[in-house]
Amino acid sequence: MKIKVKIVPRNVSQEVDVAVGATVLDLLRTIHLRPDAFIVLKNNIPIPVDDVLGDEQELCLLQVASGG
């Protein structure tokens, strides 16, 4: 399956191949991103890392920043 991702604030877009039945966590591991460093959005709504992906889905990966 192909998943389209946009990584914010890096402003990088890419298409990622994942297996059928892959989860958000599988996607993040495929592109070597830490799950605790990103909020994954589908249609501007956060989705959990155990959400199963569908073919041709478009996701936004919002990098989390923390500090004091």
Secondary structure, DSSP 8 states (H G I E B T S, - for coil): -EEEEEEETTTEEEEEE--TT-BHHHHHHHTT--GGGEEEEETTEE--TT-B--TT-EEEEEE-----
